[in-house]
């Protein structure tokens, strides 16, 4: 899947030690997708990262632009062990 990273996404990936490869993995094959509860243009894509103790990476993307734009990403503590 084709995508681009927003400046905010680039900043938080560096701050949070999140690999671009992990983001690519989740965006290309999310285990779970959820609509954003506030903004219909956004979708939450989730996937486990085995190399990071199976923590769940939540990637929020704007799906109404082409290519899709990664807005932000973070490890979701509440989802660990849920997927």
mmCIF file of the N, C-alpha and C atoms, coordinates in Angstrom:
data_MODEL
# 
_entry.id   MODEL 
# 
loop_
_atom_site.group_PDB 
_atom_site.id 
_atom_site.type_symbol 
_atom_site.label_atom_id 
_atom_site.label_alt_id 
_atom_site.label_comp_id 
_atom_site.label_asym_id 
_atom_site.label_entity_id 
_atom_site.label_seq_id 
_atom_site.pdbx_PDB_ins_code 
_atom_site.Cartn_x 
_atom_site.Cartn_y 
_atom_site.Cartn_z 
_atom_site.occupancy 
_atom_site.B_iso_or_equiv 
_atom_site.pdbx_formal_charge 
_atom_site.auth_seq_id 
_atom_site.auth_comp_id 
_atom_site.auth_asym_id 
_atom_site.auth_atom_id 
_atom_site.pdbx_PDB_model_num 
ATOM 1   N N  . UNK A 1 1  ? 0.842   -1.178  0.000  1.00 0.00 ? 1  UNK A N  1 
ATOM 2   C CA . UNK A 1 1  ? 0.000   0.000   0.000  1.00 0.00 ? 1  UNK A CA 1 
ATOM 3   C C  . UNK A 1 1  ? 0.887   1.241   0.000  1.00 0.00 ? 1  UNK A C  1 
ATOM 4   N N  . UNK A 1 2  ? 0.526   2.185   -0.812 1.00 0.00 ? 2  UNK A N  1 
ATOM 5   C CA . UNK A 1 2  ? 1.249   3.438   -0.900 1.00 0.00 ? 2  UNK A CA 1 
ATOM 6   C C  . UNK A 1 2  ? 0.790   4.366   0.225  1.00 0.00 ? 2  UNK A C  1 
ATOM 7   N N  . UNK A 1 3  ? 1.736   5.047   0.864  1.00 0.00 ? 3  UNK A N  1 
ATOM 8   C CA . UNK A 1 3  ? 1.401   5.947   1.965  1.00 0.00 ? 3  UNK A CA 1 
ATOM 9   C C  . UNK A 1 3  ? 2.468   7.024   2.061  1.00 0.00 ? 3  UNK A C  1 
ATOM 10  N N  . UNK A 1 4  ? 2.164   8.071   2.815  1.00 0.00 ? 4  UNK A N  1 
ATOM 11  C CA . UNK A 1 4  ? 3.159   9.085   3.136  1.00 0.00 ? 4  UNK A CA 1 
ATOM 12  C C  . UNK A 1 4  ? 3.063   9.388   4.623  1.00 0.00 ? 4  UNK A C  1 
ATOM 13  N N  . UNK A 1 5  ? 4.143   9.894   5.174  1.00 0.00 ? 5  UNK A N  1 
ATOM 14  C CA . UNK A 1 5  ? 4.196   10.241  6.592  1.00 0.00 ? 5  UNK A CA 1 
ATOM 15  C C  . UNK A 1 5  ? 4.068   11.747  6.757  1.00 0.00 ? 5  UNK A C  1 
ATOM 16  N N  . UNK A 1 6  ? 3.182   12.188  7.632  1.00 0.00 ? 6  UNK A N  1 
ATOM 17  C CA . UNK A 1 6  ? 3.087   13.613  7.946  1.00 0.00 ? 6  UNK A CA 1 
ATOM 18  C C  . UNK A 1 6  ? 4.319   14.016  8.750  1.00 0.00 ? 6  UNK A C  1 
ATOM 19  N N  . UNK A 1 7  ? 4.578   15.308  8.836  1.00 0.00 ? 7  UNK A N  1 
ATOM 20  C CA . UNK A 1 7  ? 5.711   15.774  9.636  1.00 0.00 ? 7  UNK A CA 1 
ATOM 21  C C  . UNK A 1 7  ? 5.530   15.372  11.094 1.00 0.00 ? 7  UNK A C  1 
ATOM 22  N N  . UNK A 1 8  ? 4.303   15.469  11.586 1.00 0.00 ? 8  UNK A N  1 
ATOM 23  C CA . UNK A 1 8  ? 4.035   15.053  12.970 1.00 0.00 ? 8  UNK A CA 1 
ATOM 24  C C  . UNK A 1 8  ? 4.381   13.578  13.155 1.00 0.00 ? 8  UNK A C  1 
ATOM 25  N N  . UNK A 1 9  ? 3.984   12.742  12.205 1.00 0.00 ? 9  UNK A N  1 
ATOM 26  C CA . UNK A 1 9  ? 4.286   11.312  12.298 1.00 0.00 ? 9  UNK A CA 1 
ATOM 27  C C  . UNK A 1 9  ? 5.797   11.084  12.328 1.00 0.00 ? 9  UNK A C  1 
ATOM 28  N N  . UNK A 1 10 ? 6.533   11.751  11.468 1.00 0.00 ? 10 UNK A N  1 
ATOM 29  C CA . UNK A 1 10 ? 7.994   11.617  11.467 1.00 0.00 ? 10 UNK A CA 1 
ATOM 30  C C  . UNK A 1 10 ? 8.580   11.999  12.822 1.00 0.00 ? 10 UNK A C  1 
ATOM 31  N N  . UNK A 1 11 ? 8.065   13.089  13.392 1.00 0.00 ? 11 UNK A N  1 
ATOM 32  C CA . UNK A 1 11 ? 8.560   13.550  14.689 1.00 0.00 ? 11 UNK A CA 1 
ATOM 33  C C  . UNK A 1 11 ? 8.288   12.533  15.793 1.00 0.00 ? 11 UNK A C  1 
ATOM 34  N N  . UNK A 1 12 ? 7.047   12.020  15.857 1.00 0.00 ? 12 UNK A N  1 
ATOM 35  C CA . UNK A 1 12 ? 6.714   11.102  16.953 1.00 0.00 ? 12 UNK A CA 1 
ATOM 36  C C  . UNK A 1 12 ? 7.380   9.740   16.777 1.00 0.00 ? 12 UNK A C  1 
ATOM 37  N N  . UNK A 1 13 ? 7.609   9.311   15.555 1.00 0.00 ? 13 UNK A N  1 
ATOM 38  C CA . UNK A 1 13 ? 8.320   8.047   15.354 1.00 0.00 ? 13 UNK A CA 1 
ATOM 39  C C  . UNK A 1 13 ? 9.717   8.147   15.959 1.00 0.00 ? 13 UNK A C  1 
ATOM 40  N N  . UNK A 1 14 ? 10.374  9.256   15.715 1.00 0.00 ? 14 UNK A N  1 
ATOM 41  C CA . UNK A 1 14 ? 11.713  9.447   16.261 1.00 0.00 ? 14 UNK A CA 1 
ATOM 42  C C  . UNK A 1 14 ? 11.655  9.564   17.784 1.00 0.00 ? 14 UNK A C  1 
ATOM 43  N N  . UNK A 1 15 ? 10.740  10.370  18.304 1.00 0.00 ? 15 UNK A N  1 
ATOM 44  C CA . UNK A 1 15 ? 10.622  10.567  19.756 1.00 0.00 ? 15 UNK A CA 1 
ATOM 45  C C  . UNK A 1 15 ? 10.313  9.267   20.488 1.00 0.00 ? 15 UNK A C  1 
ATOM 46  N N  . UNK A 1 16 ? 9.471   8.430   19.883 1.00 0.00 ? 16 UNK A N  1 
ATOM 47  C CA . UNK A 1 16 ? 8.983   7.224   20.549 1.00 0.00 ? 16 UNK A CA 1 
ATOM 48  C C  . UNK A 1 16 ? 9.767   5.963   20.187 1.00 0.00 ? 16 UNK A C  1 
ATOM 49  N N  . UNK A 1 17 ? 10.780  6.101   19.344 1.00 0.00 ? 17 UNK A N  1 
ATOM 50  C CA . UNK A 1 17 ? 11.600  4.953   18.969 1.00 0.00 ? 17 UNK A CA 1 
ATOM 51  C C  . UNK A 1 17 ? 10.844  3.923   18.148 1.00 0.00 ? 17 UNK A C  1 
ATOM 52  N N  . UNK A 1 18 ? 9.932   4.397   17.305 1.00 0.00 ? 18 UNK A N  1 
ATOM 53  C CA . UNK A 1 18 ? 9.121   3.509   16.466 1.00 0.00 ? 18 UNK A CA 1 
ATOM 54  C C  . UNK A 1 18 ? 9.747   3.447   15.077 1.00 0.00 ? 18 UNK A C  1 
ATOM 55  N N  . UNK A 1 19 ? 9.993   2.252   14.604 1.00 0.00 ? 19 UNK A N  1 
ATOM 56  C CA . UNK A 1 19 ? 10.613  2.037   13.307 1.00 0.00 ? 19 UNK A CA 1 
ATOM 57  C C  . UNK A 1 19 ? 9.614   2.291   12.172 1.00 0.00 ? 19 UNK A C  1 
ATOM 58  N N  . UNK A 1 20 ? 10.091  2.927   11.103 1.00 0.00 ? 20 UNK A N  1 
ATOM 59  C CA . UNK A 1 20 ? 9.258   3.120   9.915  1.00 0.00 ? 20 UNK A CA 1 
ATOM 60  C C  . UNK A 1 20 ? 8.842   1.760   9.358  1.00 0.00 ? 20 UNK A C  1 
ATOM 61  N N  . UNK A 1 21 ? 9.718   0.770   9.461  1.00 0.00 ? 21 UNK A N  1 
ATOM 62  C CA . UNK A 1 21 ? 9.392   -0.584  8.998  1.00 0.00 ? 21 UNK A CA 1 
ATOM 63  C C  . UNK A 1 21 ? 8.166   -1.131  9.745  1.00 0.00 ? 21 UNK A C  1 
ATOM 64  N N  . UNK A 1 22 ? 8.068   -0.872  11.046 1.00 0.00 ? 22 UNK A N  1 
ATOM 65  C CA . UNK A 1 22 ? 6.913   -1.342  11.819 1.00 0.00 ? 22 UNK A CA 1 
ATOM 66  C C  . UNK A 1 22 ? 5.639   -0.655  11.352 1.00 0.00 ? 22 UNK A C  1 
ATOM 67  N N  . UNK A 1 23 ? 5.735   0.642   11.080 1.00 0.00 ? 23 UNK A N  1 
ATOM 68  C CA . UNK A 1 23 ? 4.575   1.384   10.577 1.00 0.00 ? 23 UNK A CA 1 
ATOM 69  C C  . UNK A 1 23 ? 4.149   0.804   9.235  1.00 0.00 ? 23 UNK A C  1 
ATOM 70  N N  . UNK A 1 24 ? 5.105   0.563   8.345  1.00 0.00 ? 24 UNK A N  1 
ATOM 71  C CA . UNK A 1 24 ? 4.802   -0.017  7.033  1.00 0.00 ? 24 UNK A CA 1 
ATOM 72  C C  . UNK A 1 24 ? 4.103   -1.359  7.177  1.00 0.00 ? 24 UNK A C  1 
ATOM 73  N N  . UNK A 1 25 ? 4.578   -2.162  8.114  1.00 0.00 ? 25 UNK A N  1 
ATOM 74  C CA . UNK A 1 25 ? 3.997   -3.484  8.338  1.00 0.00 ? 25 UNK A CA 1 
ATOM 75  C C  . UNK A 1 25 ? 2.528   -3.369  8.756  1.00 0.00 ? 25 UNK A C  1 
ATOM 76  N N  . UNK A 1 26 ? 2.242   -2.464  9.682  1.00 0.00 ? 26 UNK A N  1 
ATOM 77  C CA . UNK A 1 26 ? 0.864   -2.306  10.161 1.00 0.00 ? 26 UNK A CA 1 
ATOM 78  C C  . UNK A 1 26 ? -0.025  -1.719  9.065  1.00 0.00 ? 26 UNK A C  1 
ATOM 79  N N  . UNK A 1 27 ? 0.473   -0.720  8.345  1.00 0.00 ? 27 UNK A N  1 
ATOM 80  C CA . UNK A 1 27 ? -0.329  -0.088  7.289  1.00 0.00 ? 27 UNK A CA 1 
ATOM 81  C C  . UNK A 1 27 ? -0.617  -1.072  6.157  1.00 0.00 ? 27 UNK A C  1 
ATOM 82  N N  . UNK A 1 28 ? 0.343   -1.923  5.829  1.00 0.00 ? 28 UNK A N  1 
ATOM 83  C CA . UNK A 1 28 ? 0.129   -2.859  4.716  1.00 0.00 ? 28 UNK A CA 1 
ATOM 84  C C  . UNK A 1 28 ? -0.719  -4.066  5.110  1.00 0.00 ? 28 UNK A C  1 
ATOM 85  N N  . UNK A 1 29 ? -0.656  -4.473  6.386  1.00 0.00 ? 29 UNK A N  1 
ATOM 86  C CA . UNK A 1 29 ? -1.417  -5.648  6.837  1.00 0.00 ? 29 UNK A CA 1 
ATOM 87  C C  . UNK A 1 29 ? -1.915  -5.464  8.267  1.00 0.00 ? 29 UNK A C  1 
ATOM 88  N N  . UNK A 1 30 ? -2.841  -4.541  8.496  1.00 0.00 ? 30 UNK A N  1 
ATOM 89  C CA . UNK A 1 30 ? -3.332  -4.354  9.866  1.00 0.00 ? 30 UNK A CA 1 
ATOM 90  C C  . UNK A 1 30 ? -4.107  -5.582  10.346 1.00 0.00 ? 30 UNK A C  1 
ATOM 91  N N  . UNK A 1 31 ? -3.927  -5.920  11.612 1.00 0.00 ? 31 UNK A N  1 
ATOM 92  C CA . UNK A 1 31 ? -4.674  -7.022  12.215 1.00 0.00 ? 31 UNK A CA 1 
ATOM 93  C C  . UNK A 1 31 ? -6.097  -6.565  12.510 1.00 0.00 ? 31 UNK A C  1 
ATOM 94  N N  . UNK A 1 32 ? -6.235  -5.292  12.854 1.00 0.00 ? 32 UNK A N  1 
ATOM 95  C CA . UNK A 1 32 ? -7.536  -4.724  13.207 1.00 0.00 ? 32 UNK A CA 1 
ATOM 96  C C  . UNK A 1 32 ? -7.593  -3.291  12.713 1.00 0.00 ? 32 UNK A C  1 
ATOM 97  N N  . UNK A 1 33 ? -8.721  -2.892  12.149 1.00 0.00 ? 33 UNK A N  1 
ATOM 98  C CA . UNK A 1 33 ? -8.936  -1.496  11.773 1.00 0.00 ? 33 UNK A CA 1 
ATOM 99  C C  . UNK A 1 33 ? -10.196 -1.000  12.456 1.00 0.00 ? 33 UNK A C  1 
ATOM 100 N N  . UNK A 1 34 ? -10.141 0.269   12.886 1.00 0.00 ? 34 UNK A N  1 
ATOM 101 C CA . UNK A 1 34 ? -11.285 0.885   13.550 1.00 0.00 ? 34 UNK A CA 1 
ATOM 102 C C  . UNK A 1 34 ? -11.449 2.298   13.012 1.00 0.00 ? 34 UNK A C  1 
ATOM 103 N N  . UNK A 1 35 ? -12.686 2.740   12.814 1.00 0.00 ? 35 UNK A N  1 
ATOM 104 C CA . UNK A 1 35 ? -12.886 4.132   12.418 1.00 0.00 ? 35 UNK A CA 1 
ATOM 105 C C  . UNK A 1 35 ? -12.577 5.051   13.595 1.00 0.00 ? 35 UNK A C  1 
ATOM 106 N N  . UNK A 1 36 ? -12.110 6.244   13.305 1.00 0.00 ? 36 UNK A N  1 
ATOM 107 C CA . UNK A 1 36 ? -11.874 7.222   14.358 1.00 0.00 ? 36 UNK A CA 1 
ATOM 108 C C  . UNK A 1 36 ? -13.223 7.697   14.892 1.00 0.00 ? 36 UNK A C  1 
ATOM 109 N N  . UNK A 1 37 ? -13.384 7.796   16.206 1.00 0.00 ? 37 UNK A N  1 
ATOM 110 C CA . UNK A 1 37 ? -14.682 8.183   16.763 1.00 0.00 ? 37 UNK A CA 1 
ATOM 111 C C  . UNK A 1 37 ? -15.056 9.642   16.518 1.00 0.00 ? 37 UNK A C  1 
ATOM 112 N N  . UNK A 1 38 ? -14.095 10.470  16.110 1.00 0.00 ? 38 UNK A N  1 
ATOM 113 C CA . UNK A 1 38 ? -14.362 11.898  15.934 1.00 0.00 ? 38 UNK A CA 1 
ATOM 114 C C  . UNK A 1 38 ? -14.280 12.334  14.474 1.00 0.00 ? 38 UNK A C  1 
ATOM 115 N N  . UNK A 1 39 ? -13.278 11.844  13.758 1.00 0.00 ? 39 UNK A N  1 
ATOM 116 C CA . UNK A 1 39 ? -13.001 12.308  12.395 1.00 0.00 ? 39 UNK A CA 1 
ATOM 117 C C  . UNK A 1 39 ? -13.173 11.150  11.410 1.00 0.00 ? 39 UNK A C  1 
ATOM 118 N N  . UNK A 1 40 ? -14.167 11.246  10.558 1.00 0.00 ? 40 UNK A N  1 
ATOM 119 C CA . UNK A 1 40 ? -14.467 10.155  9.619  1.00 0.00 ? 40 UNK A CA 1 
ATOM 120 C C  . UNK A 1 40 ? -13.380 9.957   8.558  1.00 0.00 ? 40 UNK A C  1 
ATOM 121 N N  . UNK A 1 41 ? -12.475 10.911  8.409  1.00 0.00 ? 41 UNK A N  1 
ATOM 122 C CA . UNK A 1 41 ? -11.379 10.766  7.449  1.00 0.00 ? 41 UNK A CA 1 
ATOM 123 C C  . UNK A 1 41 ? -10.270 9.867   7.994  1.00 0.00 ? 41 UNK A C  1 
ATOM 124 N N  . UNK A 1 42 ? -10.296 9.624   9.301  1.00 0.00 ? 42 UNK A N  1 
ATOM 125 C CA . UNK A 1 42 ? -9.211  8.876   9.933  1.00 0.00 ? 42 UNK A CA 1 
ATOM 126 C C  . UNK A 1 42 ? -9.605  7.447   10.245 1.00 0.00 ? 42 UNK A C  1 
ATOM 127 N N  . UNK A 1 43 ? -8.612  6.569   10.169 1.00 0.00 ? 43 UNK A N  1 
ATOM 128 C CA . UNK A 1 43 ? -8.792  5.160   10.502 1.00 0.00 ? 43 UNK A CA 1 
ATOM 129 C C  . UNK A 1 43 ? -7.634  4.738   11.400 1.00 0.00 ? 43 UNK A C  1 
ATOM 130 N N  . UNK A 1 44 ? -7.943  3.947   12.422 1.00 0.00 ? 44 UNK A N  1 
ATOM 131 C CA . UNK A 1 44 ? -6.932  3.412   13.327 1.00 0.00 ? 44 UNK A CA 1 
ATOM 132 C C  . UNK A 1 44 ? -6.587  2.009   12.846 1.00 0.00 ? 44 UNK A C  1 
ATOM 133 N N  . UNK A 1 45 ? -5.319  1.780   12.563 1.00 0.00 ? 45 UNK A N  1 
ATOM 134 C CA . UNK A 1 45 ? -4.855  0.472   12.105 1.00 0.00 ? 45 UNK A CA 1 
ATOM 135 C C  . UNK A 1 45 ? -3.914  -0.075  13.163 1.00 0.00 ? 45 UNK A C  1 
ATOM 136 N N  . UNK A 1 46 ? -4.176  -1.321  13.580 1.00 0.00 ? 46 UNK A N  1 
ATOM 137 C CA . UNK A 1 46 ? -3.417  -1.898  14.683 1.00 0.00 ? 46 UNK A CA 1 
ATOM 138 C C  . UNK A 1 46 ? -2.742  -3.200  14.287 1.00 0.00 ? 46 UNK A C  1 
ATOM 139 N N  . UNK A 1 47 ? -1.566  -3.425  14.855 1.00 0.00 ? 47 UNK A N  1 
ATOM 140 C CA . UNK A 1 47 ? -0.848  -4.667  14.622 1.00 0.00 ? 47 UNK A CA 1 
ATOM 141 C C  . UNK A 1 47 ? 0.167   -4.907  15.720 1.00 0.00 ? 47 UNK A C  1 
ATOM 142 N N  . UNK A 1 48 ? 0.446   -6.172  15.987 1.00 0.00 ? 48 UNK A N  1 
ATOM 143 C CA . UNK A 1 48 ? 1.440   -6.535  16.997 1.00 0.00 ? 48 UNK A CA 1 
ATOM 144 C C  . UNK A 1 48 ? 2.843   -6.453  16.407 1.00 0.00 ? 48 UNK A C  1 
ATOM 145 N N  . UNK A 1 49 ? 3.773   -5.996  17.218 1.00 0.00 ? 49 UNK A N  1 
ATOM 146 C CA . UNK A 1 49 ? 5.172   -5.920  16.815 1.00 0.00 ? 49 UNK A CA 1 
ATOM 147 C C  . UNK A 1 49 ? 5.942   -6.940  17.651 1.00 0.00 ? 49 UNK A C  1 
ATOM 148 N N  . UNK A 1 50 ? 6.253   -8.073  17.038 1.00 0.00 ? 50 UNK A N  1 
ATOM 149 C CA . UNK A 1 50 ? 6.906   -9.180  17.750 1.00 0.00 ? 50 UNK A CA 1 
ATOM 150 C C  . UNK A 1 50 ? 8.247   -8.758  18.344 1.00 0.00 ? 50 UNK A C  1 
ATOM 151 N N  . UNK A 1 51 ? 8.998   -7.941  17.609 1.00 0.00 ? 51 UNK A N  1 
ATOM 152 C CA . UNK A 1 51 ? 10.321  -7.516  18.064 1.00 0.00 ? 51 UNK A CA 1 
ATOM 153 C C  . UNK A 1 51 ? 10.260  -6.574  19.252 1.00 0.00 ? 51 UNK A C  1 
ATOM 154 N N  . UNK A 1 52 ? 9.081   -6.110  19.596 1.00 0.00 ? 52 UNK A N  1 
ATOM 155 C CA . UNK A 1 52 ? 8.919   -5.158  20.696 1.00 0.00 ? 52 UNK A CA 1 
ATOM 156 C C  . UNK A 1 52 ? 7.978   -5.753  21.736 1.00 0.00 ? 52 UNK A C  1 
ATOM 157 N N  . UNK A 1 53 ? 8.257   -6.992  22.111 1.00 0.00 ? 53 UNK A N  1 
ATOM 158 C CA . UNK A 1 53 ? 7.520   -7.695  23.166 1.00 0.00 ? 53 UNK A CA 1 
ATOM 159 C C  . UNK A 1 53 ? 6.031   -7.839  22.834 1.00 0.00 ? 53 UNK A C  1 
ATOM 160 N N  . UNK A 1 54 ? 5.726   -8.009  21.541 1.00 0.00 ? 54 UNK A N  1 
ATOM 161 C CA . UNK A 1 54 ? 4.345   -8.174  21.066 1.00 0.00 ? 54 UNK A CA 1 
ATOM 162 C C  . UNK A 1 54 ? 3.430   -7.022  21.448 1.00 0.00 ? 54 UNK A C  1 
ATOM 163 N N  . UNK A 1 55 ? 4.012   -5.838  21.620 1.00 0.00 ? 55 UNK A N  1 
ATOM 164 C CA . UNK A 1 55 ? 3.177   -4.667  21.911 1.00 0.00 ? 55 UNK A CA 1 
ATOM 165 C C  . UNK A 1 55 ? 2.394   -4.295  20.663 1.00 0.00 ? 55 UNK A C  1 
ATOM 166 N N  . UNK A 1 56 ? 1.254   -3.658  20.868 1.00 0.00 ? 56 UNK A N  1 
ATOM 167 C CA . UNK A 1 56 ? 0.366   -3.298  19.767 1.00 0.00 ? 56 UNK A CA 1 
ATOM 168 C C  . UNK A 1 56 ? 0.669   -1.873  19.318 1.00 0.00 ? 56 UNK A C  1 
ATOM 169 N N  . UNK A 1 57 ? 1.003   -1.747  18.030 1.00 0.00 ? 57 UNK A N  1 
ATOM 170 C CA . UNK A 1 57 ? 1.248   -0.443  17.435 1.00 0.00 ? 57 UNK A CA 1 
ATOM 171 C C  . UNK A 1 57 ? -0.042  0.047   16.800 1.00 0.00 ? 57 UNK A C  1 
ATOM 172 N N  . UNK A 1 58 ? -0.479  1.235   17.204 1.00 0.00 ? 58 UNK A N  1 
ATOM 173 C CA . UNK A 1 58 ? -1.668  1.866   16.631 1.00 0.00 ? 58 UNK A CA 1 
ATOM 174 C C  . UNK A 1 58 ? -1.180  2.957   15.679 1.00 0.00 ? 58 UNK A C  1 
ATOM 175 N N  . UNK A 1 59 ? -1.551  2.832   14.418 1.00 0.00 ? 59 UNK A N  1 
ATOM 176 C CA . UNK A 1 59 ? -1.174  3.805   13.396 1.00 0.00 ? 59 UNK A CA 1 
ATOM 177 C C  . UNK A 1 59 ? -2.459  4.475   12.927 1.00 0.00 ? 59 UNK A C  1 
ATOM 178 N N  . UNK A 1 60 ? -2.500  5.789   13.007 1.00 0.00 ? 60 UNK A N  1 
ATOM 179 C CA . UNK A 1 60 ? -3.693  6.523   12.600 1.00 0.00 ? 60 UNK A CA 1 
ATOM 180 C C  . UNK A 1 60 ? -3.411  7.152   11.243 1.00 0.00 ? 60 UNK A C  1 
ATOM 181 N N  . UNK A 1 61 ? -4.272  6.820   10.275 1.00 0.00 ? 61 UNK A N  1 
ATOM 182 C CA . UNK A 1 61 ? -4.061  7.266   8.902  1.00 0.00 ? 61 UNK A CA 1 
ATOM 183 C C  . UNK A 1 61 ? -5.278  8.020   8.381  1.00 0.00 ? 61 UNK A C  1 
ATOM 184 N N  . UNK A 1 62 ? -5.001  8.991   7.523  1.00 0.00 ? 62 UNK A N  1 
ATOM 185 C CA . UNK A 1 62 ? -6.061  9.685   6.801  1.00 0.00 ? 62 UNK A CA 1 
ATOM 186 C C  . UNK A 1 62 ? -6.290  8.880   5.528  1.00 0.00 ? 62 UNK A C  1 
ATOM 187 N N  . UNK A 1 63 ? -7.449  8.233   5.449  1.00 0.00 ? 63 UNK A N  1 
ATOM 188 C CA . UNK A 1 63 ? -7.742  7.358   4.319  1.00 0.00 ? 63 UNK A CA 1 
ATOM 189 C C  . UNK A 1 63 ? -8.460  8.081   3.184  1.00 0.00 ? 63 UNK A C  1 
ATOM 190 N N  . UNK A 1 64 ? -8.733  9.370   3.364  1.00 0.00 ? 64 UNK A N  1 
ATOM 191 C CA . UNK A 1 64 ? -9.440  10.107  2.322  1.00 0.00 ? 64 UNK A CA 1 
ATOM 192 C C  . UNK A 1 64 ? -8.509  10.860  1.387  1.00 0.00 ? 64 UNK A C  1 
ATOM 193 N N  . UNK A 1 65 ? -7.207  10.641  1.521  1.00 0.00 ? 65 UNK A N  1 
ATOM 194 C CA . UNK A 1 65 ? -6.241  11.224  0.591  1.00 0.00 ? 65 UNK A CA 1 
ATOM 195 C C  . UNK A 1 65 ? -5.498  10.080  -0.093 1.00 0.00 ? 65 UNK A C  1 
ATOM 196 N N  . UNK A 1 66 ? -4.931  10.367  -1.245 1.00 0.00 ? 66 UNK A N  1 
ATOM 197 C CA . UNK A 1 66 ? -4.198  9.356   -1.985 1.00 0.00 ? 66 UNK A CA 1 
ATOM 198 C C  . UNK A 1 66 ? -2.814  9.901   -2.309 1.00 0.00 ? 66 UNK A C  1 
ATOM 199 N N  . UNK A 1 67 ? -1.748  9.265   -1.829 1.00 0.00 ? 67 UNK A N  1 
ATOM 200 C CA . UNK A 1 67 ? -1.744  8.066   -0.997 1.00 0.00 ? 67 UNK A CA 1 
ATOM 201 C C  . UNK A 1 67 ? -2.222  8.382   0.419  1.00 0.00 ? 67 UNK A C  1 
ATOM 202 N N  . UNK A 1 68 ? -2.589  7.328   1.164  1.00 0.00 ? 68 UNK A N  1 
ATOM 203 C CA . UNK A 1 68 ? -3.028  7.547   2.538  1.00 0.00 ? 68 UNK A CA 1 
ATOM 204 C C  . UNK A 1 68 ? -1.889  8.206   3.310  1.00 0.00 ? 68 UNK A C  1 
ATOM 205 N N  . UNK A 1 69 ? -2.259  9.028   4.291  1.00 0.00 ? 69 UNK A N  1 
ATOM 206 C CA . UNK A 1 69 ? -1.256  9.769   5.058  1.00 0.00 ? 69 UNK A CA 1 
ATOM 207 C C  . UNK A 1 69 ? -1.251  9.290   6.503  1.00 0.00 ? 69 UNK A C  1 
ATOM 208 N N  . UNK A 1 70 ? -0.092  8.853   6.971  1.00 0.00 ? 70 UNK A N  1 
ATOM 209 C CA . UNK A 1 70 ? 0.064   8.477   8.375  1.00 0.00 ? 70 UNK A CA 1 
ATOM 210 C C  . UNK A 1 70 ? 0.125   9.769   9.184  1.00 0.00 ? 70 UNK A C  1 
ATOM 211 N N  . UNK A 1 71 ? -0.815  9.901   10.118 1.00 0.00 ? 71 UNK A N  1 
ATOM 212 C CA . UNK A 1 71 ? -0.919  11.110  10.930 1.00 0.00 ? 71 UNK A CA 1 
ATOM 213 C C  . UNK A 1 71 ? -0.087  10.978  12.200 1.00 0.00 ? 71 UNK A C  1 
ATOM 214 N N  . UNK A 1 72 ? -0.178  9.821   12.861 1.00 0.00 ? 72 UNK A N  1 
ATOM 215 C CA . UNK A 1 72 ? 0.572   9.573   14.087 1.00 0.00 ? 72 UNK A CA 1 
ATOM 216 C C  . UNK A 1 72 ? 0.627   8.076   14.348 1.00 0.00 ? 72 UNK A C  1 
ATOM 217 N N  . UNK A 1 73 ? 1.445   7.691   15.301 1.00 0.00 ? 73 UNK A N  1 
ATOM 218 C CA . UNK A 1 73 ? 1.556   6.276   15.680 1.00 0.00 ? 73 UNK A CA 1 
ATOM 219 C C  . UNK A 1 73 ? 2.038   6.201   17.119 1.00 0.00 ? 73 UNK A C  1 
ATOM 220 N N  . UNK A 1 74 ? 1.545   5.192   17.826 1.00 0.00 ? 74 UNK A N  1 
ATOM 221 C CA . UNK A 1 74 ? 1.992   4.986   19.207 1.00 0.00 ? 74 UNK A CA 1 
ATOM 222 C C  . UNK A 1 74 ? 1.686   3.559   19.629 1.00 0.00 ? 74 UNK A C  1 
ATOM 223 N N  . UNK A 1 75 ? 2.415   3.098   20.643 1.00 0.00 ? 75 UNK A N  1 
ATOM 224 C CA . UNK A 1 75 ? 2.136   1.790   21.204 1.00 0.00 ? 75 UNK A CA 1 
ATOM 225 C C  . UNK A 1 75 ? 0.970   1.930   22.164 1.00 0.00 ? 75 UNK A C  1 
ATOM 226 N N  . UNK A 1 76 ? -0.055  1.130   21.936 1.00 0.00 ? 76 UNK A N  1 
ATOM 227 C CA . UNK A 1 76 ? -1.299  1.204   22.701 1.00 0.00 ? 76 UNK A CA 1 
ATOM 228 C C  . UNK A 1 76 ? -1.256  0.185   23.840 1.00 0.00 ? 76 UNK A C  1 
ATOM 229 N N  . UNK A 1 77 ? -0.984  0.657   25.027 1.00 0.00 ? 77 UNK A N  1 
ATOM 230 C CA . UNK A 1 77 ? -0.855  -0.236  26.196 1.00 0.00 ? 77 UNK A CA 1 
ATOM 231 C C  . UNK A 1 77 ? -2.139  -0.994  26.491 1.00 0.00 ? 77 UNK A C  1 
ATOM 232 N N  . UNK A 1 78 ? -3.274  -0.369  26.228 1.00 0.00 ? 78 UNK A N  1 
ATOM 233 C CA . UNK A 1 78 ? -4.565  -1.000  26.529 1.00 0.00 ? 78 UNK A CA 1 
ATOM 234 C C  . UNK A 1 78 ? -4.861  -2.186  25.615 1.00 0.00 ? 78 UNK A C  1 
ATOM 235 N N  . UNK A 1 79 ? -4.204  -2.255  24.461 1.00 0.00 ? 79 UNK A N  1 
ATOM 236 C CA . UNK A 1 79 ? -4.483  -3.317  23.490 1.00 0.00 ? 79 UNK A CA 1 
ATOM 237 C C  . UNK A 1 79 ? -3.528  -4.503  23.608 1.00 0.00 ? 79 UNK A C  1 
ATOM 238 N N  . UNK A 1 80 ? -2.499  -4.410  24.450 1.00 0.00 ? 80 UNK A N  1 
ATOM 239 C CA . UNK A 1 80 ? -1.543  -5.515  24.573 1.00 0.00 ? 80 UNK A CA 1 
ATOM 240 C C  . UNK A 1 80 ? -2.270  -6.769  25.043 1.00 0.00 ? 80 UNK A C  1 
ATOM 241 N N  . UNK A 1 81 ? -2.087  -7.843  24.295 1.00 0.00 ? 81 UNK A N  1 
ATOM 242 C CA . UNK A 1 81 ? -2.729  -9.105  24.621 1.00 0.00 ? 81 UNK A CA 1 
ATOM 243 C C  . UNK A 1 81 ? -4.148  -9.235  24.109 1.00 0.00 ? 81 UNK A C  1 
ATOM 244 N N  . UNK A 1 82 ? -4.675  -8.187  23.487 1.00 0.00 ? 82 UNK A N  1 
ATOM 245 C CA . UNK A 1 82 ? -6.051  -8.213  22.972 1.00 0.00 ? 82 UNK A CA 1 
ATOM 246 C C  . UNK A 1 82 ? -6.094  -8.772  21.557 1.00 0.00 ? 82 UNK A C  1 
ATOM 247 N N  . UNK A 1 83 ? -5.096  -8.428  20.735 1.00 0.00 ? 83 UNK A N  1 
ATOM 248 C CA . UNK A 1 83 ? -5.094  -8.887  19.338 1.00 0.00 ? 83 UNK A CA 1 
ATOM 249 C C  . UNK A 1 83 ? -4.707  -10.342 19.242 1.00 0.00 ? 83 UNK A C  1 
# 
